[in-house]
């Protein structure tokens, strides 16, 4: 399989041409916004790994899924 480097580069920069992180808002984030950002990043990483050839790194997917589950269902502190 021959990968065209230009097509890969174009697809990489397709969503964000400057390839910079786009924060939710300027300044400090609230605790709720931080949690939303973390959940979004975990979901994106999991989807990216799953979309790779061969299914990606299975161990990494499991670790990220565990962290995502912890963020979605936090255990109450005693």
Beta strands, then each sheet from edge to edge (+ up, - down):
end
